[in-house]
Each structure stands twice: as C-alpha cells, then as structure tokens.
Amino acid sequence: MTNEGKPEVAAAGEPAPTKEPPETGALLRRFAAEAAHMLDWLAQFGSGANADEGVTRLLYTPAWQQAQDALAERLAGCGLAVSYDDVGNLYARLDGAREREVVATGSHIDTVVRGGRYDGAYGIVAGALALAYLKEAYGQPERTLQLVSFAEEEGSRFPLAFWGSGSVTGRYQARHAPDAADADGVSLAAAMHEAGFGQGRYAAPPAAADWSAFVELHIEQGSVLEREGAAIGIVQGIVGQRRFGFEVSGEANHAGTTPMSYRRDALCGAAEMIVAIRDAALAYGDPTVATVGRLEASPGTVNVVPGRASFTLDVRHPDGAALEAFCGELMTTLERIAASNGLTVSVSLWTEAAPVRMNGRLTEALDRICRTRGLVCRHMYSGAGHDSQLLAPVCPTAMVFVPSRGGISHSPAEYTNAEDLAAGIVVLADLLYALAYKGETP
C-alpha cells in the first residue's frame, strides 16, 4: 500500500502530530477499495441464496449474531479493544490520553427483511476503516475514539425501533425490556436471553450523555444528492414525524338496491380524505410530506357498499411548529369531509417524534472539511429516522450522507458506488481527527 502523502506515524502515547491529513486522492483510492471489500464481506451474514433476496439480519437471530461476532473479531485484529454491553451493542475503542473523553461513531447492522447491504452497515464499515487509518497514521489520540455497532435500529423483528441506541440514551433498559413480541410470538426479552444478553453477563450500556461527540455516516436513502451532483450531504436535522390511524364509519348496504344519494359509503369518504391529504401537503409545500400507506375497506365484498374504511397516515416536517399546524388543519379538513358525507371519523396517534437538530459546530466543521477537500456538499434534512436522532438530545451529534443510486433503499437494489463511499469516509476520518487528535470541541 502506498505511503503517498502520509504524515509520519506517531507511536502510541506520543503527542498527536500537527500535520494535516494526507492528499485527498490517496485516501479516496484507499477507502474505495477497502469499503467495497468490507461491505461485501459483511453482506455474507444474512444474504439469501439469490441476489434478489437481499440481506436479512434481524435482531438476535443467528445471522445478526454471526455478523456481530465476526465484526468483533475483525475489529480486534485491527488492534482495537472490543466489548459488548448487556443488550448486544458492540464497541471497539482506541483509547486516548484523555481516556474518559469519548468521541464515538457508528450505526447499526440489523436490516429490514430482504434489505440492502449499505443501510446501517456502511456507517459501521466506515467507522472501522477510519479508526484503523487514524491509528496507523497518527497513533494514540488525545480523546478516545470509539466505534459502536448498535444492536438494532430498524424495528423489523419487534414492534419497536432504536433498541440499541435507546439503551445508551436512557429510553430503554435491558432489565426492563418492553413487552414486545415478534411475528412468531417470541418476546424481546426471550430473544435477548437466548442470544446471551440481558443476563448481566456484560456491562450495562454506557451513558451516551458522557460522550464528547457522536458522528454517524449513512447512505442518503433518497435521490437528492445524486440529482444535484453532490458528494456529501451534511445533515442539519432529522424531521419530526407523526403516524396516525383513521377509521371512517358509514353504513354497509346492498350495492344494487341502495340509491347513490342514500349511501353512507365509508370507502368513498376515505378516498376523498386521502385526496385532500395529498392536496394539503402540496399546498403547504416542501419539505412537508404526507403519505397514506395502507387502506382497507369492510366488508370488502363486491356487492356491498363499504360501511367501514381505515387508512394510515405518515406526516413529516423538519419544523415542529409547522408539523403541528399542518396536522391540526388536516384534522379539521377530514372531519368536515366526514360530516358532509354523513360519516364519522376517529383517529389514533401511533407515533409522535419531534424534529431533532444536529450540532451547529459539527455541521460547520463538516462544511469546512468538504471545502478543504474539494468535495461538493449540500446541507439537508433527513426524512428518515436514524440512531442520531436519539443521540442528538444527549450529546453533540453530527450526521453525514453519501448518495444512493436512484434513491433506492431497504431493497436488494440499494447501491452506492465505491468513490462516493470513500468520500464519506474521508470526511468522517477528518472530523474524527479534528475532535480526537486536535482536541477541537463541538
């Protein structure tokens, strides 16, 4: 491997060198090859027999355990101190002179069913490569560098998400696991115990509130960066989200003997509401998004006027006040539509997540890094949820995106080219260098 542009290597325990990181091209070439190889290696755990089956690694399943254990072995081979906590989060540390000051990076390796090989896993691979490079190039940092592979983020096996990051931010505790079960009736606690966790065998999860900073690198899972030709997305914040369930009630009746003017058709009323939701989101303008993802009618028979219809609604916006106002106006509109059709509508709020802002100093530092490296960047909001949204309220947090081809994610077709993967790792390594070696404070 070439030493082109590399600074002198500092031995462990020596002060960090003052030279800046090496020339961009050398790092891009190095990280492009290493990232592609390691992502392919990690994808073998949970891959289906055919490419179109994608990768399935659900929390506490054998595929997930094999991936975490293989990752632990690989990270230990890089000279990092490896450990688990009691919920199965995996940590790899490069201890600094100021050992208790921790700069963390990471993401998750669990997937959706038949997912891609980049979502979550890229952040783990990037962190591993960045820490290995920094250790090799600069020796011991001032602040401790830590990579964390969170046990779970997706919520694909159990009806809850962020079990891993929630355990380090106080949302969840292993000793008091939520009463949740998978599709086979296996409880979260039982699955955790079967995998060897939640029994006090490992240390309790650390408190992320004690970390100096957390940085997450992730694929965009959208098409903005690709469409605009940007290499890096600097995430300003993660949108707020509300999920609702609506039930529209009318009167089921005979399709042939009930005149149109007499009908109280719940499905027609729901359809009018759905169109009104779309029109309201368009009128409110970007970045408002509103999605009806499921619609069901009852009794669901070809010759019966539907007496009941239910649908879901997912609304997202980066501004909490705007999200509140939009949802409030929408409820009034839907109630008016119900009344005008002789129907009633009831609503239940399933999920309510407030918008989360990333740390301003870290986003500014990322912007400087991109300009110094000659990487085209764009400031943006994340429309999807990530571990960073749990970390941001408790410690200085930053998030970086790289492009996703076609904006496709949660699919075997998910893809980011090696050059874009490498650009993100260069930016991550530079920020970790600034925080852990140069002592910059968020």
C-alpha positions in Angstrom: 0.0 0.0 0.0 1.4 3.4 -1.0 2.6 6.0 1.6 1.7 8.8 -0.8 1.0 11.9 1.1 1.0 10.2 4.5 2.3 12.0 7.6 4.8 10.5 9.9 3.3 7.8 12.1 3.2 8.6 15.8 3.8 5.9 18.3 1.1 5.1 20.9 1.4 7.6 23.8 3.2 10.3 21.8 1.6 13.7 21.2 -0.6 13.9 18.1 1.3 15.3 15.1 0.5 18.7 13.8 0.5 17.8 10.1 -2.9 17.8 8.4 -4.3 14.6 6.9 -2.9 13.5 3.5 -3.8 14.3 0.0 -7.4 13.6 -0.9 -6.8 11.4 -3.9 -4.7 8.9 -1.9 -7.3 8.5 0.7 -10.1 8.1 -1.8 -8.3 5.3 -3.6 -7.5 3.6 -0.3 -11.0 3.8 1.2 -12.8 3.0 -2.1 -11.1 -0.4 -2.3 -11.4 -1.2 1.4 -15.0 -0.2 1.8 -16.2 -2.2 -1.1 -14.4 -5.3 0.1 -15.6 -5.0 3.7 -19.2 -4.3 2.7 -19.2 -7.5 0.6 -17.7 -9.4 3.5 -20.3 -8.2 5.9 -23.2 -8.9 3.5 -22.5 -12.6 3.6 -24.1 -12.7 7.0 -27.8 -12.9 6.3 -27.6 -13.0 2.5 -30.2 -15.1 0.6 -29.3 -17.8 -1.9 -30.2 -15.4 -4.7 -29.1 -11.7 -5.2 -32.8 -10.6 -5.3 -33.3 -11.9 -1.8 -31.0 -9.2 -0.4 -29.8 -9.3 3.2 -31.9 -10.2 6.2 -30.3 -9.6 9.7 -32.9 -9.3 12.3 -32.1 -8.5 16.0 -30.9 -11.5 18.0 -31.2 -14.0 15.1 -28.3 -16.3 14.1 -27.4 -14.1 11.1 -27.2 -11.0 13.3 -25.2 -12.8 16.0 -22.8 -14.2 13.4 -22.3 -10.7 11.9 -21.7 -9.0 15.3 -19.2 -11.7 16.4 -17.3 -11.7 13.1 -17.2 -7.9 13.2 -15.8 -8.1 16.8 -13.1 -10.5 15.7 -12.2 -8.3 12.7 -12.0 -5.1 14.8 -9.9 -6.8 17.5 -7.5 -7.8 14.7 -7.1 -4.1 13.9 -5.7 -3.5 17.4 -8.9 -2.1 18.9 -10.3 -3.0 22.3 -13.6 -4.8 21.7 -16.5 -5.4 24.1 -20.3 -5.9 24.2 -22.8 -4.4 26.5 -25.8 -6.2 28.0 -28.2 -5.5 25.1 -25.7 -6.6 22.5 -24.3 -3.3 21.3 -20.7 -3.9 20.1 -17.9 -1.4 20.9 -14.4 -1.0 19.5 -12.1 1.5 21.3 -8.9 3.2 20.5 -8.0 4.6 23.9 -6.8 8.2 24.1 -4.5 10.0 26.5 -7.7 11.5 28.0 -9.3 8.1 28.1 -12.7 9.2 29.5 -13.3 11.7 26.8 -15.0 9.7 24.1 -15.6 10.6 20.5 -18.0 8.0 19.1 -19.1 7.0 15.6 -21.2 4.2 14.4 -24.6 3.0 13.2 -26.3 -0.4 13.0 -26.0 -3.8 11.2 -29.6 -5.0 11.6 -31.6 -4.8 8.4 -35.2 -4.9 7.1 -36.4 -8.2 5.6 -34.7 -8.6 2.2 -32.9 -5.3 2.6 -29.7 -3.9 1.1 -26.1 -4.2 2.1 -25.4 -0.5 2.8 -28.1 0.8 5.1 -26.5 1.0 8.6 -23.7 -1.3 7.6 -21.9 1.4 5.7 -21.6 3.5 8.9 -20.0 0.6 10.7 -17.6 -0.2 7.9 -16.7 3.5 7.5 -16.0 3.8 11.3 -13.9 0.7 11.3 -11.8 1.9 8.3 -11.5 5.4 9.7 -10.3 4.2 13.1 -7.8 1.8 11.6 -6.4 4.5 9.4 -6.2 7.1 12.2 -4.4 4.6 14.5 -2.0 3.7 11.7 -1.3 7.3 10.7 -1.3 9.1 14.0 -1.1 6.6 16.8 -2.8 7.3 20.1 -5.4 10.1 20.1 -5.9 12.7 22.8 -9.6 11.7 23.2 -10.7 8.1 23.0 -12.2 7.0 19.6 -15.0 4.5 19.8 -16.9 2.7 17.1 -20.4 1.4 18.2 -22.4 -1.2 16.2 -25.9 -0.6 17.7 -27.8 -3.8 18.3 -31.0 -2.6 16.5 -32.4 0.4 14.7 -34.9 -0.8 12.1 -37.7 -2.3 14.2 -38.0 -5.1 11.7 -38.4 -8.0 14.1 -40.1 -6.4 17.1 -42.6 -3.5 17.1 -40.1 -1.0 18.4 -37.1 0.7 16.9 -33.8 2.1 18.3 -33.4 -0.7 20.9 -29.6 -0.3 20.6 -29.2 3.5 20.7 -32.2 3.7 23.0 -30.2 1.7 25.6 -27.4 4.2 25.7 -29.7 7.2 25.9 -32.0 6.1 28.7 -35.0 5.2 26.6 -34.7 1.5 27.3 -33.2 -0.8 29.9 -32.2 -4.4 29.4 -33.6 -5.4 32.8 -37.0 -3.9 31.9 -37.3 -4.8 28.2 -40.6 -3.6 26.6 -43.4 -6.1 26.3 -42.9 -6.8 22.6 -43.1 -10.0 20.6 -42.1 -10.9 17.0 -44.4 -12.5 14.4 -43.7 -15.9 16.0 -44.7 -14.8 19.5 -41.1 -14.7 20.8 -40.7 -11.9 23.2 -37.9 -9.4 23.0 -36.7 -10.5 26.5 -36.7 -14.1 25.5 -34.8 -13.5 22.2 -32.3 -11.3 24.1 -31.6 -14.0 26.7 -31.4 -16.7 24.0 -28.7 -14.7 22.3 -26.7 -14.4 25.6 -27.6 -10.9 26.5 -29.8 -9.2 29.2 -28.5 -11.5 31.9 -25.8 -9.4 33.5 -23.0 -11.2 31.7 -21.9 -8.0 30.1 -21.6 -4.5 31.4 -24.6 -2.2 31.3 -24.7 0.1 28.3 -22.6 3.3 28.7 -24.3 6.7 29.0 -24.0 8.5 25.7 -24.6 11.7 27.7 -20.9 11.3 28.7 -19.6 11.2 25.1 -17.8 14.3 23.8 -19.5 13.8 20.4 -21.2 11.2 18.1 -20.9 11.1 14.3 -23.0 8.9 12.1 -22.2 8.2 8.4 -25.1 6.8 6.3 -26.3 6.4 2.8 -28.9 9.1 2.0 -31.8 6.6 1.1 -33.1 9.3 -1.2 -32.2 10.9 -4.5 -31.3 14.5 -3.7 -27.5 14.2 -3.6 -27.4 12.1 -6.8 -29.8 14.5 -8.7 -27.8 17.6 -7.6 -24.4 16.0 -8.2 -23.2 16.5 -4.6 -20.8 14.0 -3.0 -21.7 14.8 0.6 -24.9 15.6 2.5 -24.4 17.5 5.7 -27.5 16.7 7.8 -28.9 19.8 9.6 -31.5 17.8 11.4 -33.9 14.9 11.3 -37.6 15.6 10.5 -40.3 15.3 13.0 -42.8 12.6 12.4 -46.4 11.7 13.2 -48.2 8.5 12.3 -52.0 8.2 12.6 -54.6 5.6 12.1 -58.0 6.7 10.8 -61.3 4.8 10.8 -64.2 6.1 8.8 -67.6 4.7 9.7 -70.7 4.8 7.5 -73.3 2.2 6.7 -72.9 -1.1 4.9 -75.8 -1.8 2.4 -76.8 -3.6 -0.7 -74.9 -2.4 -3.8 -77.9 -2.9 -6.1 -80.8 -1.6 -4.1 -79.3 1.4 -2.4 -79.5 4.6 -4.5 -76.4 6.6 -4.7 -77.9 9.6 -2.9 -78.9 7.4 0.1 -75.5 5.9 0.6 -73.1 6.5 3.5 -70.1 5.0 1.7 -67.1 4.9 4.1 -64.7 4.0 1.3 -65.7 6.9 -0.9 -65.4 9.2 2.2 -61.9 7.8 2.9 -60.9 8.3 -0.8 -62.0 11.9 -0.6 -59.9 12.4 2.6 -56.9 10.8 1.0 -57.0 13.2 -2.0 -57.5 16.1 0.5 -54.3 15.0 2.4 -52.3 15.0 -0.8 -53.6 18.4 -1.9 -52.9 19.8 1.6 -49.3 18.6 1.5 -48.8 20.1 -1.9 -50.3 23.4 -0.9 -48.1 23.5 2.3 -45.1 23.0 0.1 -41.7 21.4 0.6 -40.4 19.9 2.8 -43.8 18.7 4.0 -44.6 15.1 3.1 -47.7 13.2 3.9 -48.2 9.5 2.9 -51.2 7.2 3.1 -49.6 3.8 3.0 -52.4 1.4 3.8 -56.1 1.4 3.0 -58.7 -1.2 3.9 -62.4 -1.5 3.4 -65.0 -3.6 5.2 -66.8 -5.8 4.5 -64.7 -5.9 1.3 -67.3 -7.6 -0.8 -68.0 -6.7 -4.5 -71.7 -6.2 -4.0 -71.8 -4.4 -0.6 -71.4 -0.7 0.0 -68.5 -0.4 2.4 -69.6 0.5 5.9 -66.2 1.0 7.3 -62.8 2.0 5.9 -59.4 2.5 7.6 -56.2 4.1 6.5 -52.8 5.1 7.8 -51.1 8.5 7.6 -47.4 9.4 7.9 -46.6 13.1 8.1 -43.1 14.6 8.3 -41.6 18.0 8.6 -38.3 19.4 10.0 -40.1 22.2 11.9 -42.1 21.2 14.9 -44.5 24.2 14.8 -45.1 23.7 11.1 -45.8 20.0 11.7 -48.2 20.8 14.5 -50.1 23.4 12.4 -50.3 21.2 9.3 -51.7 18.2 11.3 -54.2 20.4 13.1 -55.5 21.9 9.9 -55.7 18.5 8.3 -57.8 17.1 11.1 -60.3 19.9 10.6 -60.5 19.1 6.9 -61.0 15.4 7.4 -63.8 16.0 10.0 -65.5 18.3 7.5 -65.4 15.7 4.7 -66.8 13.1 7.1 -69.7 15.3 8.1 -70.6 16.3 4.5 -70.9 12.6 3.6 -72.9 11.5 6.7 -69.9 9.7 8.1 -67.9 9.7 11.3 -64.1 9.6 11.5 -62.0 8.6 14.5 -58.2 9.0 14.8 -55.5 7.4 16.8 -51.9 8.8 17.1 -49.4 5.9 16.8 -46.1 7.7 16.7 -45.0 11.2 17.6 -41.3 12.1 17.2 -40.2 15.7 17.4 -37.7 17.1 14.9 -34.1 16.9 16.0 -31.3 19.3 15.1 -27.7 18.3 14.7 -24.9 20.2 16.5 -24.1 23.5 14.8 -20.4 23.5 15.4 -20.0 20.0 14.0 -22.0 20.8 10.9 -19.8 23.9 10.4 -16.7 21.7 10.8 -18.1 19.3 8.2 -18.6 22.2 5.8 -15.0 23.3 6.2 -13.7 19.8 5.7 -15.7 19.4 2.4 -14.4 22.8 1.1 -10.8 21.9 2.1 -11.1 18.5 0.4 -12.8 19.9 -2.7 -15.9 17.8 -2.2 -19.3 19.2 -3.3 -21.6 19.2 -0.3 -25.2 20.1 0.4 -26.9 21.0 3.7 -30.1 19.0 4.0 -32.6 17.3 6.4 -33.0 13.6 6.8 -36.6 12.4 6.0 -35.8 9.0 7.6 -35.2 8.2 11.2 -31.7 7.3 12.4 -29.8 6.5 15.6 -28.5 10.0 15.6 -32.0 11.4 16.5 -31.7 9.7 19.8 -28.1 10.8 20.4 -28.5 14.4 19.4 -30.5 15.4 22.5 -27.9 14.0 24.9 -24.5 14.7 23.2 -23.1 16.8 20.3 -24.1 14.9 17.2 -23.4 15.1 13.5 -24.7 13.1 10.6 -23.2 12.8 7.1 -24.9 11.3 4.0 -23.5 9.9 0.7 -25.6 9.4 -2.4 -27.9 6.5 -3.0 -28.3 5.4 -6.6 -31.8 6.1 -7.7 -32.7 7.0 -4.1 -33.4 3.3 -3.5 -33.1 1.8 -0.1 -34.5 -1.1 2.0 -34.1 -3.2 -1.1 -31.6 -5.5 -2.7 -31.2 -2.8 -5.4 -29.7 -0.4 -2.8 -26.3 0.8 -4.1 -23.7 3.5 -3.6 -20.6 3.5 -5.8 -17.1 3.0 -4.2 -16.0 6.6 -4.9 -18.9 8.0 -3.0 -18.4 5.6 -0.1 -14.8 6.7 0.0 -15.6 10.4 0.0 -17.8 9.9 3.1 -15.1 8.0 4.9 -12.6 10.8 4.2 -14.9 13.3 5.7 -15.6 11.1 8.7 -11.9 10.5 9.3 -11.1 14.2 9.1 -13.8 15.1 11.6 -12.7 12.4 14.0 -9.1 13.6 13.6 -10.1 17.1 14.4 -12.1 16.0 17.5 -9.9 13.3 18.9 -6.4 14.4 17.8 -6.5 18.1 17.5 -8.8 18.5 20.5 -11.5 20.6 18.8 -14.6 21.0 20.9 -18.2 20.8 19.5 
